């Protein structure tokens, strides 16, 4: 069974890893809405992390901003009456402006020789101020042939029995002056939650045909064409790649251009030569603009962004395009980690592998985004790699906990729970203990004297149950004393007890030897107390001998596959047993070898008993404790 569990866990791990790979492939290919929302959020974070980018100097904005409206309001509030207002300031205090003012603005801009002037306004239908108002703007357009771009808007029509899209073009006089080729639609797809900020050309080339309408050029495309330039990217397949917050492009207030005196010597006038000049409002007008990673942007700033993206060819695009390829790109790093993790089961290897591939994935995505304006699938593979890391961590935790339980069950049969906890603090070292190693220890043997004869006697009189109870009481007391002194009960051999000090972990050779000697003394005192109790109960008192020996022994699990025992083997084990046997003839209940005497002699007084014949080992020096230490306290 212990061999089957790792195999079963490996199968489960492989199956779950396969499920993670499959889910990542599906998410990468299908791009569910929830994933797209998170992906757009991640893209926005990367845009902010990259920060603002340089803008092309060829794109200049003329903004109908708050300062322009305030300037118009100041002139309107003059006490001299309306005749004191300069002609260029009439009606500019509020929107919509008289169209003649746009004509004035166009004439002023023409003085700076721009490549094209585009109006981000829809001059739909005739002017409410009469034909002269339209004629003034149309005349200004005619004076700049081929250099003006006008905005049109696709309107959704809902009527009884009919619904669809209809173009709202500029007024007829303006259209006649500029020509139809000067008109570009200003519609854009709203960037809903989880959707990208698409280039305006996407609406004209993709959305309109899907709605049954004819494809139309976007205003940015017309601006470039009127300036003699062309887009350096397939605009319909691109997303807006923002340059920064509002005000990133070079900007002039419209009133500064309208005022002839100010415009004549304006320091920024030279910037307009051969520039793409975009005119439009940037005031809130009750709205909040379009929310982007850099905050809210006005429609004019968005038009500038789209135009600059087309001019430089630096719009964002997603790669790959097809769902199948997206799924493959998303699943490759996850599949790579899942397969390579099978080579080695170590958690550190798997986590380093996962972290390395994740770091590589992030680095590739960052380089592609920052250097190539390409958005590659990032969320699905990154989430898959993190899930694999959690899976491997969980598997390692389960394996480690299983190993801890196995080791705990093994060691708790031999040593105190506190020692078990210390051993399990390093499972690898604990496994080494079980496999076997050489340790310096002190071995203690204790055996009851004359217990075999007492057993035979009580067996004959039918006192077996009482005999067993007395033996168990004695053994329990001895075990408590051994445990209290930090020893490990190795085994019971009938009425004999074998204990080891220094295994499976030690406090040092001298401290262990001292603990063993003090344990032997306390065992004698404990037996003395028991004898007083047994005498009072009418039971035969018992006597024991204790032998100790110190030195290196082999420690480990020894036995057959069916029955293993954690024990010690070596000459010192046999010597301790022989020392215990000598207590019957040497006249001392506690005996130990020369090594033990050398370790404890500086702390407790010992006395030499001379050389004794030790069975199977020849003649060896034997030691005991001084007589005053051997005196048992009164019970």
N, C-alpha and C positions, 0 to 999 in steps of 0.2 A: 504493500500500500504506500509506503513512503516514496517509492520510486514512481508510482503512478501519478501522485499529486503534481509534481513539477511538470510532467508531460501534459496532464490535463490543463494546468494553468497556461502552459505554452500554447496549447490549441486555442484556448479562450482568448489569449492575448492576440494571436494571429487573426482570429475571427473578428475581434473588435477593431484591430488595426485595419483590416480589410473594409469594415463598415465605415470607418473614418475616411479612408481613401475614396470609397464610393460616394459618400455624402459630399466631400470636397469637389469631386468631379461633377456631381449633379449641380451643386451651388454655382460652381464656376461656369457651367454651360447654361443653366436656366436663369441665373441672376434674378432670384425672387425679389419682390419689391422691398422687403425688409432688408435684404442684403444690399440692394442698391442704395437705400437710405444711408446705411452705415458706410458704404463705399464712398458716397459723396461726402460724408462727414470726414472720412479719412483723407480724401482728396483736398478738402478745404483746409485741414490741418497742415498738410504738406505745402499748400500754397502760402499759408501764413508763415510756416517755417522757412520757406525759401525767401519770403520777403518781397518788397517792391522791386520791379525791374526797370531798366532804362527804357524810356519811350522814344519813338522816332521823332526827331525834330521837325519832320515834314508835316506832321499833323498838329494843327493849331486850332484852338477853340475860341469862338467869339460867343460869350455867354450872356444871355439875357438873365441877369442875376438880380439879387436883392438891391445891390448898389445902383444898378441901372433904373430899377423901378423907383427907388428912393430919390434919385436925381430928377426923374420926371415929376415926382410928387412935389419936390421942392420948387420947381419952376411953376407948377400948377397953382401953388399956394401963394405966389407973389401977389402983393397988394395992388400992383399996377394994372392987374387985369390980364386977360388972355392975350392981348396984343403984345405984352412984354415977353411972352414965351418964344424962344427961338423956334424956327420951323422944324429943326431936327428933333426938338424935345416934345413936340405936340403929340399927346396920346401915348407916350411911353411909360406913363405912371401905372398902367394896369394892362393885363393881358385880356383879350387879344389886342395886339397893336394894329393901328392903321397899316394897310399893306404898303402905303407910300413910304412909311418909315423903313420898311425892309428894303424898298428901292433905294432910299438914301444910304442905308447901311451898305448895300451892294455897290453903289457908286464910290463910296469911301474906300471899300476894300479893293476895288479895281485899281485904285491909285497905287497900291502896293504890289501889283502884278502877281497875284496868287495863281497856282495852277488850276484850281477849281474852288468854287464856293458852293457848299451844300447846305440846304435848309432842312433841319430836322423838325419841320412843321408841315402840316397838311393844309394847304390853302384850298380847301374844298368849297365849291360853289362860288357865286359872285360875292364880292365884298359888301358888307352891310352899309358901307359908307358911299356906295355908288360906283359907277363905271370908272370915274376918274381915279379912284383909289387903285383899282385893278390895273388901269392903264399906266399909272406911275411905276408900279412894280414891274409890269411887262416891259416898259421902256428900258428900265435898268437891266433887265435880263437880256434884252436885245443888244444892249451896248456891250455885253460880255458874251459874244457868241461862242457856244461850245464849252463854256467854262462854268456853267451853273447846273447844279443837280437839285431836283425837287423830290420831295417825299410824297408818296401816295399810300393809302391804307386799304387793306382788304377788310370789308365790313361783312358781318354775318347778318343776313336778311331772314327774318321770320315773318311770314305773312300767311293769310288764309290759303291753305293748299300749296304753299311754297316755302321752302327754306333752302338757303345756300349762301354762297359767298359772292360779294359784289365789290368791284373796285371803286374806291372813292378817289378820283384823280384830282389834280389841281384845277383851278378854274380855267375856263376855255382861253381867255386872253393870255394867261401865264403859260398854258400848254402850247399855244400857238407860237409864243416867243421863244420858248426853250426847246420844243420838239419832244415827241414821245420818248425818244431815246434818252432824254435827260431825267426821266422819272424812274425812281426805284422805290419798291415797297419798304415800309419801315416796320412791318410786323415782325415779331419774334415769338418763338415758342416760350411760354412762361416756364421758368425752371421750377417745376413742382418738386415736392419732397422726393428725394432720391433720383431726380432727373438732372442732367447736366445743363449748363448754360450754353445752348447751341448758337452757332453763328446765324445771323439773319438770313443768309443764303439758304439755310436748311429749310426754312419756312417756304421760301419762294420756289425751291427746286424739288422738295420732297413732300411737304404737307399739302400744298395746293393741288398737285396732280392726284394725290390720294383722295382729295375732297371733290374731284371731278372738275377742277378749274385748271386753266392753263398755267404753266410754269412762268414765273416772272422774276426779273432780276431784282436783287436787293439793293438798297440805297448804298451800302459800302461798295458793291460791285460797280454801280454806276459812277460813283465818285472816282474810283480808280480809272475806269474807262475814259471818263471825261478829261482826266489829267494826263492821258496817254500812257498810263501804267496798266499792269495786269496783276491779278492775284498770284502769289507764289505758292499757293496751296489750294487743294480742293475744298473750297469753303463749306460746301454742303455737308462734308464729312467731318468738320472740325467743331470743337467747342471753344468758347471764349477763354483766352489765357490772359488773365487780368494783370495789369501793370502795377497796381497799387490802389490806395484809397482815392476818394474823390479829390480832384485837383491835381492829379499826377501829370496831366498833359499841360503844355504851355497854354495859358488862358489870358484873354483880354475881356474886360467888361464892355458890353455893347455900347454904352454911352460914351466911352472913351474914343470909339471909332466914329460914332455919330457926330461928336463935337468937332467941327472942322479945325478950330484953332488948336485943340489938344492933339488931334490926330496928325496934324501937319508935322509936329515935332515929337511924336511918341517914340520912346526908346525901343519899343518892340516892333515897330512898323517893319523893319527890315526882315524880321522873322517870317513874314508872310510871302516873300518872294518865292515863287514856284512851290508854295505850300498847299496842302489840302486843308482848306479852311471850313470848319463845321460850325454852323450857326444854329442856336436853339436855346430854349429856356433851361435853367438849372434850378429854379426856385421850386419849392415843394409843391405848391398849388394844391394843398390839401392831402398830398400823398407822402409816402416815405421813400420813394425810389425803389430800386431793385436791390434786395439784400444779397450780398456776395461775401466771400471770405474776408474781404477787406472792409466790410461795412456796406452801408447803403450808397449806391451809385445812381446818378441821374441818367436820364435817357441819353443826353448828349455825351456823357462820359462812356456809356455803353457803346454808342455809335463810334466814338473815337477808338475804343478798344477793338471793336470788330474791324474797323478800317485799318488800324495799325497791324492787327494780326494778319490780314490779307496782304498788306504791303510788305511785311517782313517774312511772311510764311511761318509764323511761330505760334499758330493756334494749337490748342491741345487736341490730341486724338487718342482713342483707346485702341490698344492692340492686345490680342488679335480681334478681328471683327466677328467671324463666324462663331456660333455657340459651341460647335465641336472643338475648334481650336482653343477657345477660351477655357473649356473644360480641361483640355490636355495641358495647357500652360499652368493652370491652377493645380492640377493633380501631380505633375512631375516632381516637384520638391518633396511633397508628402509621400509619394510612392517611393522615392529614393531613400528617404529616412526609414520608412517602414521596412524596406528590403535590407538595407545595411545594418539595421538594428538586430536582424536575425543572426549576423555574424558573431556578435558577442552579446552576452546577456548582462554584462556589468552595467549598473545604472549610470555610473559616471560616463562610460563610453556613449551610451544612448543619449544622455542629456547634452554632452559636448557635441555630438552629432546633430541633434536637433537644434541646439543653439547656433552652431556654425552655419547650418543650412538656412536657418531663419535670418541670421545676420547677412548672409549672402543674398537672400531674397530681398531684404530691405535695401541693401546697397544697390542691387541691380535696379530695383524700382525707383530709388532716389536718383540714380544717374540717368535713367531713362526719362524721368520726369523733369529734372533740372536741366539736363543737357540736350535731350532730344524732344522735349515737349510731348512725351508719350506716357500714357497711363496704362500700366500693365496690371493684371489681376494681382491684388495684394491681400485683400481681406480674407478670402477663402483659403489660400495656401497658408497664410500666417496663422489663422485660427486652427487649421488642420494640424500644423506643426505644434502649436501649443497644446492641442488636445492629445497628440501623441506623447508629448512630454509629460502631461498629467497621467496619461495611461501607463507609461513606463514607470513613473514615480509611484503610482498606486500599486502596480505589480511588484515593484521592489519592496514596498512597504508590507504588502501581504506576505511576500516570501520571507522578509526579515522577521515579521511577527511570528510566522510559522516556525522559523528556525529558533527564535527565542523561546517559544513554548516547548519545542523539543528539548532544547538545552536545559530549560528550567526543570522540566520533568526529570531529566537525567540527573542533574546536580542536586535537586532537592531531596533525592533519596540518600545523599551522602553528607551534605554540609548544611549549615544554618542558612535561613532565608537571606540574612544580610550579606553573607558571603556569595550567595547565588546572585544577588543584585549586582555586586561588584564584578563578578565574573561576566555577567551578561552585558556590562557596559561596553565590552569589546567582544562581540560575537566571533570575530575571526580568531582572537586569542583563545576564546573558549573552545572553538573547534580544534585548535592546536593542542589544548589540554587533553581533549578526548582521544586524539590520535596517538598521544604518547610523547613524553619528554623526560629529561633527567632533571631532578630537583633535589636540593639539599633539605632534608627533613629530619625530624625526630620521631621515631616509631615507639609506641607504647603498647605493651602487652600486659594484660591482667587476667589472672585465672584464680578460681576458688580452690583452696586446698581441701582435699578429702571429700570433694563434692560427689565424686563417682561412688564412693562407698555409701554416702548419705542417700544417694539416689537409689541404690540397690536396696538399702534398708527400708526406705519409705515405700518402695515398690512392693516389697513383701508384706508390709502392714496396710496397704491400701490407702496411703496418704499421698497419692499422686497429685491430686488437684491442689492440695495445700502446698506441696512441694513446688509445683509450677508457679503458683502465686508468689511464693517467697523469692523464687529465682527472678521472676519478672520484675518484682519490686526492687530487687538488688540491681538488675541490669538497667532499669529505668533511672535509678539514682546515679549510677555510674555514667550513663549517657548525659544526664543533666550537667554533671560536673565537667565532663569532657567538652560539651558545647559551651559552657560558661567560660572555659579557658581558651576558646578559639580552636579547639581540635576538631578533627573530622573522624567520625566513627566509620571505620573501614568495613568491619564485619564482625559478626558474632560467630564463635566456634563453640557451640554448646554453651557452657557457662563462662567461656573466655571471651574477652573483648579486645579487639585490635583497633587502635586509634592512631592517627597520623597528624603531626603538627608541622605545618608548612605546605600542605597540599589541600586543595588545588592552587591556592595562592598563599604566599608567605609574607611574614613581617620581618624577615631576616633570620639568619641561622641562630644567633644567640637569643633573641626574643622568643623564638619558637622553642628552643631547648629549655629556657627558663619556664615558659608556660607549661611545657610537658612535665617538668619536675614539680612545679607547684600544683599541677593537676593531680599528680600521683599522691602528693601529701593530702590534698583535699579529698581524694578518693578513699584514703585510709580513714580520715576523720568521718566522712559520710558513712562508711561501713561501721565505724564504732558507734555512731548514733543509731544506725539500724539495729545493731546487736543489742543495744540497751532496750529498744522497743520490742524486739523479738523475745528477749529473755522475759520481759514483763508479760508477753503473750504466751509464754510456755513453749516457744519454738527454739530449735537448736541454733545457736549463733554460728556465723560463718567467718572464715578468714581468707584473705587473698594475698597474692604476691604480685608485684608489679615490676616489669623489666623495661628498660629504655635503651635505645641505641640511636646515635646520630650519624648522618652521612648522606651520600647521594643514593637515590633509588630511582627506578623507572616508574613514572606515574602515567596512567592511561586506562582506557576501557579494554579489558582483557576478557576473553571468553570465546564462545562460539556464536555464530549469527543468531541462534535461537535464544541464547542467554548470555548477556554481556554484563560485566561487573567493573565498576570504576574502582581500581585498587592500586597498590604499590607492590613492586617486586624487587628483590635484590638482597645482597648479603646482610644489610642492616636490618631487614625484616626478620631474617632467621636469627640474627644476633639478639634482637630484642626479645624474641621468643625464648632463646636459650637463657638470657638474663633472668627472665621471669621464672624459668625452671630452677635456676640456682638459688632462688629465695628459700627453697625448702631445706637447703643444706648450709647456706652461708650465714644464717643467723640474722638476716636483715630482710624486712618485707619489701624494700625498694632497692633495686640494683640497677646500675647503668654502666656503660662502657667508657673507655678513656676519652673518646671524642666528646661525649656529653659532659663528662667531668671538666674537660678543658673549656667548654663553652659557658658553664654555669659557675665554675669555681671562684670567679672574681666577685660573684654576687651572693651566693649562698655557700655556707661551709660544707665541704665534702670530705670524706675520709676514704682512704684506700684500704681495700680488703686483701691486697696482695694479688698475686696471679692465681687464677683458678682454671681448672680444666673445663673448657667449654666444649660440649659434645659436637663433634664434627668440625671444630675450628681450632683445636689445639689449646695451648695455654695462653690466656689473655688476662691483663689487669682488670680487676673489677672494683667498682666504687659504689659508695652509698652516701647517705647524708649523716651529719653528726647526730649523736644520740638525742641532744636536746630538741632538735627539729622533729625527731621521730616520735616525741611524746605526744600522745593523743589527748585532746582536751576532754574535760568531763562532759558527759552527755547531758 
